[in-house]
């Protein structure tokens, strides 16, 4: 079965990437390969995109400075994107955005600016900013944690809290979200990982666990809900036994059955495959698979769960793997040329 796919990219040369795409890209995934790649919207550095649950609206960051932007689009049945407006991200280099499950709010965070914004949504368009939180401080690593660097936002599926992963502080913060869209920090819920450098978090389907990927020390932490907060209860490395040199993990995904966790490694250029046991909260690295491309950023599972797609930023391709949920085996099927792909989102 074919599925529509949206691809976030870089369009400009930056210190960490030679961006040369033309904006948000649209494509189709036919079950074996990514096909019909085309420019859907000319946006500067749309490095992260999000799609509404019904596929009718698309949102993209503009990872630029000194002040970045966030753009909204209406998406037609034939996949065309129509601009609905742009707002300031409130800081330098927005790196992530997420839709609240209610569809009422858009959550955004800036990497260089180190802040979080909540925007009200009005018919899919971006309305007023209902919250703005500026993180302060720094983490232990003077090179990468000299200031706050918000890297990901999500919503706690049990409490509805906004969860903010800040690599610069080495913290994951939980904020209560009011009906009007304001944020209130729950300091007692903060999970601190320090120099490990928290990057992305994925909730387990059971709602009791979350998997936290740390960029600076290549580890995956298991967080378990204990009352009204989470605690770190286990950890595992993301690299194979013979790995050497620099490595920066990027994406973490949990399969729908909750048995498998997948992580991308940039540097090693691999996908790390973990077995997860919810009963014991245990995680184990069971395989490390060569991607075949360079700097794999985002990774997504197909809606059917039997295919894995990896955006290889520095080799200009999206790699496709067959995935067997029972054995956790990944088998590379091929790759499609795509300029500077960073983020993958099925629509």
C-alpha positions as a printed Julia matrix, in Angstrom:
347×3 Matrix{Float64}:
  0.0     0.0    0.0
  1.34    3.4   -0.96
  1.61    6.23   1.55
  2.27    9.95   1.21
  5.52   11.1    2.78
  6.79   14.56   3.71
 10.52   15.19   4.06
 12.15   17.98   6.05
 15.49   19.19   4.7
 18.25   21.75   4.9
 18.43   24.34   2.12
 21.5    26.26   3.25
 25.1    25.48   4.12
 25.5    25.6    7.91
 28.46   24.67  10.14
 27.08   21.15  10.61
 25.54   20.45   7.19
 25.87   21.27   3.49
 22.19   21.93   2.86
 21.14   22.04  -0.79
 17.47   21.09  -0.95
 14.73   23.53  -2.05
 12.35   23.25   0.91
  9.79   20.78   2.23
  9.64   17.79  -0.09
  6.68   15.54  -0.86
  6.97   11.93  -1.98
  5.21    8.59  -1.98
  6.37    5.4   -0.34
  5.25    2.4   -2.39
  6.28   -0.22   0.15
  9.71   -0.73  -1.37
 11.05    2.68  -2.31
 10.46    6.41  -1.96
  9.19    7.72  -5.31
  7.84   10.91  -6.92
 10.01   13.24  -4.84
  9.03   16.88  -5.48
  9.24   20.29  -3.83
  6.05   20.88  -1.84
  6.92   24.24  -0.27
  9.91   26.54  -0.61
 10.91   27.15   3.0
 14.43   27.86   4.32
 15.89   24.97   6.32
 12.63   23.14   7.14
 14.56   20.63   9.23
 11.51   19.38  11.11
  7.96   18.92   9.87
  4.77   17.74  11.57
  1.48   16.63  10.06
 -1.96   16.86  11.68
 -3.68   13.59  12.54
 -6.07   13.87   9.59
 -3.32   14.92   7.19
 -5.02   18.24   6.38
 -2.31   20.53   7.79
  1.48   20.58   7.81
  3.86   22.6    9.96
  7.56   23.25   9.41
 10.33   24.97  11.32
 12.66   27.4    9.6
 16.0    26.62  11.23
 17.51   30.05  10.69
 18.93   32.85  12.82
 19.09   35.19  14.57
 15.32   34.58  14.67
 13.8    31.51  13.09
 10.27   30.88  11.92
  7.42   28.41  11.93
  5.19   27.98   8.87
  1.75   26.43   8.47
  0.23   24.88   5.35
 -3.12   23.49   4.34
 -2.67   20.14   2.6
 -5.11   19.18  -0.14
 -6.29   15.68  -1.03
 -3.73   15.55  -3.83
 -0.94   16.45  -1.41
 -0.38   20.07  -2.45
  0.62   22.51   0.29
 -0.99   25.96   0.48
  0.69   28.52   2.81
 -1.4    29.61   5.8
  1.16   31.99   7.28
  4.42   32.2    9.17
  5.3    33.35  12.69
  8.54   34.03  14.49
  9.85   31.09  16.48
 10.94   33.5   19.22
 14.55   32.4   19.05
 17.5    31.31  16.96
 17.35   28.03  15.02
 14.09   26.23  15.88
 14.88   22.51  15.82
 11.59   20.8   16.61
  7.84   21.2   16.71
  4.94   18.99  17.72
  1.17   19.12  17.55
 -0.81   18.74  20.75
 -3.13   15.7   20.46
 -6.14   17.99  20.92
 -5.2    19.81  17.72
 -5.53   23.12  19.57
 -1.85   23.92  20.08
  1.48   23.82  18.28
  4.6    23.36  20.41
  7.96   24.66  19.18
 11.49   24.86  20.55
 14.66   26.63  19.47
 18.1    25.01  19.65
 20.36   28.07  19.74
 17.74   30.25  21.45
 17.04   27.65  24.13
 13.35   28.47  24.51
  9.89   26.96  24.13
  6.73   28.45  22.65
  3.12   27.34  22.5
  0.89   28.68  19.73
 -2.88   28.45  19.51
 -4.16   26.96  16.25
 -7.13   28.47  14.46
 -8.49   26.41  11.6
 -5.01   25.01  11.14
 -3.4    28.44  10.95
 -0.97   29.57  13.65
 -2.61   32.04  16.03
 -1.43   33.8   19.16
  1.55   32.69  21.21
  0.01   31.44  24.45
  3.27   30.59  26.24
  6.96   31.44  26.03
  9.55   29.88  28.34
 13.24   30.79  28.21
 15.57   28.14  29.62
 18.62   29.38  31.54
 21.9    27.82  32.58
 24.28   25.29  31.05
 25.39   21.68  31.29
 28.77   20.08  32.13
 30.14   19.89  28.55
 31.67   23.3   27.7
 31.62   22.61  23.96
 28.05   21.39  23.51
 26.32   22.45  26.72
 27.44   26.07  27.08
 23.8    27.21  27.0
 20.29   25.74  26.78
 19.57   23.88  23.54
 15.96   22.7   23.21
 16.0    19.69  20.89
 12.58   18.03  21.11
  9.04   18.5   22.39
  6.33   15.93  22.96
  3.2    15.39  25.05
  2.99   12.91  27.91
  0.26   10.47  26.8
 -0.96    9.94  30.38
 -0.85   13.4   31.96
 -0.96   15.68  28.92
  2.13   17.52  30.15
  4.48   19.08  27.61
  7.83   17.26  27.7
 10.89   19.29  26.67
 14.26   17.66  25.98
 17.09   20.18  26.41
 20.48   18.91  25.23
 22.31   22.0   26.48
 21.09   21.61  30.05
 21.19   17.83  29.95
 17.61   17.73  31.22
 14.12   16.56  30.33
 11.52   18.93  31.76
  7.81   18.36  32.29
  5.47   21.35  31.99
  1.79   21.37  32.88
 -0.24   22.79  29.97
 -3.34   24.78  30.94
 -6.56   24.84  28.87
 -5.55   28.32  27.69
 -2.13   27.13  26.54
  0.14   28.42  29.31
  3.05   26.37  30.67
  3.98   25.75  34.31
  7.21   23.92  35.11
  6.9    20.85  37.34
 10.45   21.01  38.79
 10.03   17.82  40.81
  9.52   15.89  37.56
 12.73   17.02  35.82
 15.01   14.17  34.73
 18.67   15.23  34.71
 21.22   13.3   32.64
 23.97   15.94  32.59
 26.87   15.34  30.21
 25.04   12.44  28.51
 23.3    15.16  26.48
 19.6    14.26  26.17
 18.42   14.64  22.55
 15.13   12.84  21.78
 12.55   10.91  23.78
  9.96    8.35  22.67
  7.08    7.15  24.83
  6.44    3.42  25.02
  2.91    2.3   24.04
  2.25    1.28  27.65
  2.49    4.91  28.84
  4.55    3.67  31.79
  7.92    3.91  30.08
  9.82    6.36  27.92
 13.06    5.8   26.02
 15.52    8.69  26.19
 18.31    8.93  23.62
 21.46   10.75  24.7
 23.56   12.33  21.94
 26.81   13.1   23.71
 27.6     9.66  25.19
 25.69    7.38  22.77
 23.37    5.85  25.35
 19.69    4.93  25.55
 18.02    5.38  28.95
 14.86    3.7   30.16
 12.59    6.04  32.12
  9.8     4.47  34.2
  6.8     6.3   35.55
  6.8     6.34  39.34
  3.76    8.2   40.58
  3.69   11.64  38.96
  7.25   11.59  37.59
  9.75    9.4   35.74
 12.94    7.8   37.03
 15.91    6.4   35.11
 15.97    2.66  35.73
 18.22    1.23  32.99
 20.65    2.26  30.26
 22.45    0.72  27.29
 25.0     1.87  24.74
 23.91    2.45  21.13
 27.19    1.38  19.44
 28.47   -1.96  18.27
 31.43   -3.67  19.99
 33.91   -2.64  17.28
 32.75    0.97  16.88
 35.43    3.65  16.91
 35.64    7.4   16.38
 33.04   10.07  16.95
 29.35    9.19  17.04
 26.18   11.22  17.57
 22.87    9.35  17.92
 19.9    11.17  16.4
 16.5     9.45  16.37
 14.69    7.0   18.64
 11.51    5.1   17.74
  9.51    2.4   19.5
  7.55   -0.21  17.53
  3.79   -0.4   18.02
  4.08   -3.69  19.9
  6.59   -2.09  22.28
  9.12   -4.93  21.92
 11.7    -3.12  19.82
 13.45    0.25  20.01
 15.35    1.63  16.99
 18.05    4.3   17.14
 20.13    6.01  14.44
 23.87    6.55  14.92
 25.61    9.32  12.95
 29.32    8.62  12.68
 28.95    4.86  12.93
 26.16    5.31  10.33
 24.11    2.47  11.76
 20.7     1.6   13.14
 20.91    0.18  16.64
 18.22   -2.42  17.4
 17.17   -2.92  21.03
 14.96   -5.49  22.67
 12.73   -3.97  25.34
 10.96   -5.89  28.08
  8.25   -3.79  29.69
  7.73   -6.22  32.58
 11.28   -5.78  33.83
 11.98   -2.34  32.28
 15.07   -3.9   30.68
 16.66   -2.82  27.4
 19.29   -4.81  25.48
 21.21   -4.0   22.3
 20.62   -7.01  20.02
 21.9    -5.81  16.64
 23.67   -2.95  14.87
 22.88   -2.63  11.17
 24.83   -0.63   8.6
 22.59    2.0    7.0
 24.57    2.23   3.77
 24.37    6.04   3.81
 25.99    8.83   5.8
 24.65   10.66   8.86
 21.27    8.97   9.35
 19.03   11.51  11.09
 15.35   10.67  11.39
 13.99    7.15  11.26
 10.34    6.13  10.86
  8.36    2.92  10.68
  5.79    2.52   7.94
  2.13    2.52   9.04
  2.08   -1.27   8.55
  5.16   -1.6   10.76
  7.1    -3.81   8.33
  9.34   -1.18   6.78
 11.87    1.27   8.26
 12.96    4.45   6.48
 16.13    6.36   7.41
 16.96    9.91   6.24
 20.69    9.93   5.38
 21.48   13.64   5.58
 25.06   13.68   4.26
 24.69   11.15   1.43
 21.47   12.63   0.0
 19.25    9.55   0.22
 16.44    7.89   2.09
 17.26    4.26   2.82
 14.51    1.62   3.11
 14.66   -1.57   5.17
 12.33   -4.52   5.54
 11.64   -5.1    9.23
 10.52   -8.36  10.81
  8.88   -7.56  14.15
  9.18  -11.11  15.48
 12.93  -11.51  14.87
 13.76   -7.77  14.94
 15.73   -8.3   11.7
 16.4    -5.36   9.36
 17.16   -6.02   5.68
 18.14   -3.16   3.36
 15.95   -2.92   0.27
 17.61    0.11  -1.32
 17.72    3.9   -1.25
 16.24    6.85  -3.13
 18.19   10.03  -3.96
 16.82   12.91  -1.85
 18.73   16.17  -1.21
 19.79   16.69   2.43
 16.93   14.75   4.07
 16.54   15.27   7.82
 12.97   14.55   8.95
 10.44   11.99   7.7
  6.68   12.2    8.33
  3.93   10.04   6.87
  0.79   11.97   5.95
